[in-house]
Amino acid sequence: MFETEEKPYRCDVCGELFTSNANLTSHKRTHTAAKPFQCDTCGKAFSTRSSVSRHQVSHTGEKRYRCDICGKAFSYNSGLRAHIHIHTGEKPYHCDVCGKSFSSSSILSDHSHIHIKPFRCDICGKGFSRKRLLVFHKDKHAGRTRYHCEFCGKSFYVKSQLSVHKFIHRGTQPYSCDICGKTFPKKIRLTYHKIIHSTERPYKCDICGKCFSRKAYMKCHRLTHTSKEYHCEICGKAFSHSSNLAAHKRLHTGEKPYHCDVCGKAFSRNSNLSRHKRSHTGEKPYQCEFCEKAFHRKSHLAEHRRIHTGERPYQCQICEKTFYRKDHLADHTRIHTGEKPYQCEICDKAFSTSSHLSDHIRIHTGEKPYQCEICGEAFSRNRNLLRHKPIHTENS
C-alpha cells in the first residue's frame, strides 16, 4: 500500500490543496490572471514557465511524438499519451468529487472547475471558476465591449474573436487544407474541415458505445444519458445543471435581468439577449465547418450539421422512421395519431403542421410569394414553383 501524498498547501481562494508551495503559487495565478512568463518569439504571456516552453514548439512546428497505431504525430509527449487512450479506451484520471473518469489529466483539470466556482455574478448569480471569466460575463450585462476593429468599428468581448474577424478585411485565410486546398481563418476550423476527408470516429460514448468524429458531438450526445437531478419546485421540470434550473425559474418569476442596449427589450437569459442582438447586427457567428454556411443560432447549426454527418437522432416509436430534427418527428407522428392542432381562423379547416396551414391561408388571402425569375409567374406554394420551372428548360 502506498501512503497518500500529503498536500499541506491550501489555496485561500478556492480551497484546493497542493504538495508544494511552488505549485500553489502557480495555481494562484489562475485566480489573479497574472502571466509573468513571456514568449521571446511572439510576446504571448503565460502563467507558468513550462507553458512557455510548450508554446514555443508551435513556432517550430516540430512533431516528434508519433502514434504507433494510426501514425498521428504530436508536438508533445503528453499529447501522444492522451491520444493513445482513444485507441485503448483507458481513462486513468478520476475526479475526486463525482468519480467521473477521463483519458487525460488536462481534461480532468478542466472538468474539476465545474465543482469549484468561487466567483459569482452579483447581477444574475451565475458562478465562475476564474475571476477573468466573471469579468467577461459582467461585460455582457453592461453591454461593454473591450476590443474594437479599426477597419469597421465592430466590437468584441474577447480579443481572439477580434483577431479572427480581421481576416475578413485582410482577405487572408492563413490555414490551408493539404488535401483539397481550401483555406480557413482559424486553425480549429481547418481541423474540423479535415474530418470530412477522414472516416475516423475516435470519440466513443462510454455508456452506449456510439462513436463520433468530434469530441464536441460526443459530449452533446452523452448529455442524453445524464440524469436530471435539479428539479423546479414550481412545475416539477428537471434539469441536468443547476444553472439551467436557475434560468428556468425566471420564467415563473418574470425576472428579465438582461437588457438590449439598442432597443431596450429585456430577456430572462443572457443567451436569448445575445441571439436577439444579432437581429440588429445581422451577425451569424455559428459557421458550419463542412460547407461554411453561417447561422444566427447554435441550435440551427447543430441541426444543419446532421445533413453532412447523416445523423438522424429522432426516431418514430411507431414506424421507426428517423429524422434529423425534433420538430420533423413531431410533424410525422401526427400522421399516426391523426392530430391536427393547426386550425384556419377563416374556414376552421385543420392541419397537422403549421407549414400546411400557412399554405392553406394563402388560398383565402390570394398571396403568391413564390415567383419565377424567368417569366415572373407567381405561386402560393414553393412546390408549385418547382413544378413550373421545368417548362422553361423543356422549351429551350
C-alpha positions in Angstrom: 0.0 0.0 0.0 1.3 3.4 -0.9 0.8 6.3 1.5 -1.5 9.1 0.4 0.6 12.1 -0.8 0.5 14.9 1.7 -0.9 18.2 0.4 -0.2 20.8 3.1 -0.5 24.0 0.9 -4.1 25.3 0.6 -5.4 28.0 -1.8 -7.1 30.7 0.2 -9.5 31.5 -2.7 -10.9 28.1 -3.7 -9.5 25.7 -1.1 -7.6 23.4 -3.5 -4.6 21.6 -1.9 -1.1 21.2 -3.3 2.1 19.2 -2.4 4.5 22.2 -2.7 4.4 25.9 -2.3 5.7 26.3 -5.9 2.6 24.5 -7.2 0.3 26.7 -5.0 2.0 29.8 -6.3 1.4 28.7 -10.0 -2.2 27.8 -9.2 -2.9 31.2 -7.6 -2.2 32.9 -11.0 -5.4 31.2 -12.3 -7.3 33.4 -9.9 -5.3 36.6 -10.5 -4.8 36.2 -14.2 -1.1 37.1 -13.7 1.1 35.9 -16.6 4.8 36.8 -15.8 6.4 34.5 -18.4 6.6 35.7 -22.0 7.5 34.0 -25.3 10.6 35.6 -26.9 9.2 35.0 -30.4 5.7 36.4 -30.4 5.4 38.1 -27.0 2.5 35.9 -25.8 2.4 35.7 -22.0 1.8 32.7 -19.7 1.2 31.9 -16.1 3.9 29.2 -15.8 7.4 28.8 -17.3 6.5 25.3 -18.5 3.6 26.7 -20.5 6.0 29.0 -22.4 8.3 26.0 -23.2 5.3 24.0 -24.6 4.0 27.1 -26.5 7.4 27.7 -28.3 7.1 24.4 -30.1 4.2 25.9 -32.0 6.7 28.3 -33.7 8.9 25.4 -34.9 6.0 23.1 -36.0 8.1 20.1 -34.8 6.1 16.9 -34.1 8.5 14.3 -32.6 6.0 12.0 -31.0 4.1 9.6 -33.3 1.3 7.1 -32.6 2.4 3.5 -33.4 -1.3 2.6 -34.1 -2.5 5.3 -36.5 0.6 7.3 -37.3 -0.7 10.6 -36.0 2.1 12.9 -34.8 2.2 15.3 -31.8 4.4 18.2 -30.6 4.3 16.9 -27.0 4.7 13.5 -25.4 1.7 14.3 -23.2 -0.5 14.8 -26.3 0.6 11.4 -27.6 -0.1 9.7 -24.3 -3.6 11.2 -24.1 -4.2 10.2 -27.8 -3.3 6.6 -27.2 -6.1 6.4 -24.6 -8.6 6.9 -27.5 -7.4 3.6 -29.0 -7.3 1.7 -25.7 -10.4 3.2 -24.2 -8.4 3.7 -20.9 -9.5 6.5 -18.6 -6.9 6.6 -15.7 -7.8 10.1 -14.4 -10.6 10.2 -11.9 -12.5 13.2 -10.4 -12.3 13.1 -6.5 -15.7 14.8 -6.3 -18.1 13.0 -8.6 -16.0 10.0 -9.6 -16.1 10.7 -13.4 -13.2 9.3 -15.4 -11.1 10.9 -18.1 -8.4 9.9 -20.7 -6.1 12.9 -19.9 -5.1 14.9 -16.8 -5.8 18.2 -18.7 -9.5 17.1 -19.4 -9.8 16.2 -15.7 -8.4 19.6 -14.7 -10.9 21.4 -17.0 -13.7 19.2 -15.5 -12.7 19.9 -11.9 -13.6 23.6 -12.3 -17.3 22.8 -12.6 -17.2 21.8 -8.9 -15.4 24.9 -7.7 -16.9 28.3 -8.7 -16.0 30.9 -6.1 -16.6 33.9 -8.3 -20.3 34.7 -8.5 -22.1 37.4 -10.6 -23.9 39.8 -8.3 -26.5 40.5 -11.0 -27.7 37.0 -12.1 -26.0 34.7 -9.6 -24.0 32.7 -12.1 -20.8 31.2 -10.7 -17.4 31.0 -12.4 -14.2 29.1 -11.7 -11.9 32.0 -12.6 -12.1 35.7 -11.9 -11.4 36.7 -15.6 -14.4 34.7 -16.7 -16.6 36.6 -14.3 -15.2 39.9 -15.7 -16.0 38.9 -19.3 -19.5 37.8 -18.1 -20.2 41.1 -16.4 -19.2 43.0 -19.5 -22.2 41.3 -21.2 -24.6 42.6 -18.6 -23.2 46.1 -19.0 -23.2 45.8 -22.8 -19.5 46.7 -22.7 -17.1 45.5 -25.3 -13.3 45.9 -24.9 -11.9 45.1 -28.3 -12.8 47.2 -31.4 -11.9 46.6 -35.1 -10.1 49.6 -36.5 -11.4 48.8 -40.0 -15.2 48.7 -39.5 -15.7 49.6 -35.8 -17.3 46.2 -34.9 -16.8 45.4 -31.2 -15.9 42.1 -29.4 -15.9 40.8 -25.8 -12.8 38.6 -26.4 -9.5 39.6 -28.1 -9.3 36.3 -30.0 -12.6 37.0 -31.7 -11.3 40.3 -33.0 -8.2 38.7 -34.4 -10.2 36.2 -36.4 -12.6 38.9 -37.5 -9.7 40.9 -39.0 -9.0 38.2 -41.6 -12.3 39.4 -43.3 -10.7 42.8 -44.0 -7.3 41.5 -44.9 -8.7 38.9 -47.3 -6.3 36.3 -45.9 -7.0 32.9 -44.6 -3.7 31.5 -43.4 -4.7 27.9 -42.7 -4.9 25.7 -45.8 -6.1 22.1 -46.2 -3.2 20.0 -47.6 -5.8 17.6 -49.2 -8.2 19.9 -51.1 -6.5 23.3 -50.8 -9.5 25.0 -49.0 -8.4 27.9 -46.7 -9.6 29.0 -43.3 -9.1 32.0 -41.0 -8.7 29.8 -37.9 -6.7 26.7 -37.3 -9.6 25.0 -35.4 -11.8 25.4 -38.5 -9.2 23.7 -40.6 -9.0 20.8 -38.1 -12.8 20.4 -38.2 -12.8 20.6 -42.0 -10.3 17.7 -42.3 -12.8 15.4 -40.6 -14.7 15.3 -43.9 -11.7 13.7 -45.6 -11.4 11.0 -42.9 -13.8 8.2 -41.8 -12.1 8.1 -38.4 -14.5 8.4 -35.4 -12.2 8.3 -32.4 -14.6 9.6 -29.7 -16.7 6.9 -28.1 -19.5 7.3 -25.7 -18.6 5.2 -22.6 -22.2 4.5 -21.9 -23.7 3.2 -25.2 -20.6 2.8 -27.3 -21.7 5.2 -30.1 -18.7 6.8 -31.9 -18.3 10.3 -33.1 -15.8 12.2 -35.3 -15.6 15.2 -32.9 -15.3 15.3 -29.1 -18.0 18.1 -29.0 -20.5 15.8 -30.8 -19.8 13.0 -28.3 -20.2 15.3 -25.3 -23.5 16.6 -26.6 -24.7 13.1 -27.1 -23.6 12.0 -23.7 -26.0 14.5 -22.1 -28.9 12.3 -23.3 -27.7 9.7 -20.7 -27.2 12.2 -17.9 -29.7 12.1 -15.0 -31.6 15.3 -14.3 -31.2 15.9 -10.6 -32.2 19.6 -10.3 -36.0 20.0 -10.1 -38.1 23.1 -10.3 -40.3 23.2 -7.1 -43.0 25.2 -9.0 -43.7 23.0 -12.1 -41.5 19.9 -11.4 -39.4 20.2 -14.6 -35.9 18.6 -14.2 -32.5 19.8 -15.4 -29.0 18.3 -15.7 -27.3 21.5 -14.4 -28.2 24.0 -11.6 -27.5 26.9 -13.9 -30.3 25.7 -16.3 -32.7 25.4 -13.4 -31.9 29.0 -12.2 -32.6 30.3 -15.8 -35.8 28.3 -16.0 -37.1 29.7 -12.7 -37.1 33.2 -14.2 -40.0 32.0 -16.5 -42.1 31.7 -13.3 -40.9 34.9 -11.6 -41.0 37.0 -14.8 -37.5 38.3 -13.9 -35.6 39.6 -17.0 -32.2 40.9 -16.0 -30.6 41.1 -19.5 -31.4 44.3 -21.5 -30.7 45.1 -25.1 -28.7 48.4 -25.3 -30.2 49.1 -28.8 -34.0 48.7 -28.3 -34.3 48.2 -24.6 -36.0 44.8 -24.8 -35.4 42.6 -21.7 -34.7 38.8 -21.5 -34.6 36.2 -18.8 -31.4 34.6 -20.2 -28.1 36.1 -21.5 -28.1 33.7 -24.4 -31.5 35.0 -25.5 -30.2 38.5 -25.4 -27.1 37.5 -27.5 -29.4 35.9 -30.1 -31.7 39.0 -30.1 -28.8 41.4 -30.7 -28.0 39.6 -33.9 -31.3 40.8 -35.3 -29.8 44.3 -35.1 -26.3 43.4 -36.4 -27.2 40.7 -38.9 -24.3 38.7 -37.4 -24.2 34.9 -38.0 -21.4 33.7 -35.7 -22.1 29.9 -36.0 -20.4 28.6 -39.1 -20.5 25.1 -40.5 -17.0 23.7 -40.7 -18.1 21.4 -43.7 -19.6 24.0 -46.0 -19.1 27.3 -44.2 -22.8 28.2 -44.2 -23.5 30.5 -41.2 -26.4 30.7 -38.7 -27.7 33.1 -36.1 -28.2 30.3 -33.6 -26.0 27.4 -32.4 -29.0 25.1 -32.4 -29.7 25.8 -36.0 -26.0 25.0 -36.8 -26.3 21.7 -34.9 -29.4 20.7 -37.0 -27.7 21.7 -40.2 -24.5 19.6 -39.4 -26.6 16.5 -39.5 -27.1 17.0 -43.2 -23.3 16.4 -43.6 -22.9 13.7 -40.9 -26.1 11.7 -41.8 -27.1 11.6 -38.1 -30.8 11.3 -37.6 -31.2 11.0 -33.8 -35.0 11.4 -33.6 -36.9 8.1 -34.3 -40.6 7.5 -34.6 -41.7 4.9 -31.9 -44.5 3.6 -34.2 -42.8 3.0 -37.6 -39.1 3.6 -36.6 -38.6 6.2 -39.3 -35.8 8.6 -38.3 -35.4 12.4 -38.6 -32.5 14.9 -38.1 -34.8 17.5 -36.5 -37.1 17.0 -33.5 -39.9 19.2 -35.0 -39.9 17.0 -38.1 -40.5 13.9 -35.9 -43.4 15.8 -34.2 -45.0 16.6 -37.6 -44.5 13.0 -38.7 -46.0 11.5 -35.5 -49.3 13.3 -36.3 -49.7 11.0 -39.4 -50.2 8.1 -37.0 -52.3 9.9 -34.4 -54.4 11.9 -36.8 -53.9 15.0 -34.6 -54.5 18.3 -36.5 -53.7 21.2 -34.0 -53.3 24.0 -36.6 -56.7 25.4 -37.5 -57.6 28.1 -40.1 -59.3 31.1 -38.4 -61.3 31.8 -41.6 -62.8 28.4 -42.6 -61.9 26.2 -39.5 -60.1 23.6 -41.6 -57.4 21.9 -39.5 -53.9 20.7 -40.4 -51.2 18.6 -38.9 -48.4 21.1 -39.5 -48.0 24.8 -39.3 -46.5 24.9 -42.8 -49.6 23.3 -44.3 -51.8 25.9 -42.5 -49.6 28.7 -43.9 -50.0 27.3 -47.4 -53.8 27.0 -47.0 -54.3 30.5 -45.7 -52.9 31.9 -49.0 -56.0 30.4 -50.7 -58.0 33.0 -48.7 -55.6 35.9 -48.9 -54.6 35.3 -52.6 -50.9 35.8 -51.6 -48.4 34.3 -54.0 -44.9 34.9 -52.5 -43.0 32.4 -54.8 -42.2 34.0 -58.2 -40.4 32.5 -61.2 -37.4 34.6 -62.0 -37.6 33.7 -65.7 -41.3 34.6 -66.6 -42.5 36.3 -63.5 -45.4 34.0 -62.8 -46.2 33.8 -59.1 -47.4 30.9 -56.9 -48.8 30.4 -53.4 -46.7 27.3 -52.7 -43.0 26.7 -53.3 -43.6 23.2 -54.6 -45.8 24.6 -57.3 -43.0 26.9 -58.4 -40.6 24.0 -58.5 -43.1 22.0 -60.8 -43.4 25.1 -63.0 -39.7 25.7 -63.7 -39.0 22.7 -65.9 -41.4 24.3 -68.5 -38.6 26.8 -69.4 -35.9 24.1 -69.7 -38.1 21.9 -72.0 -38.8 24.9 -74.3 -35.2 26.0 -74.6 
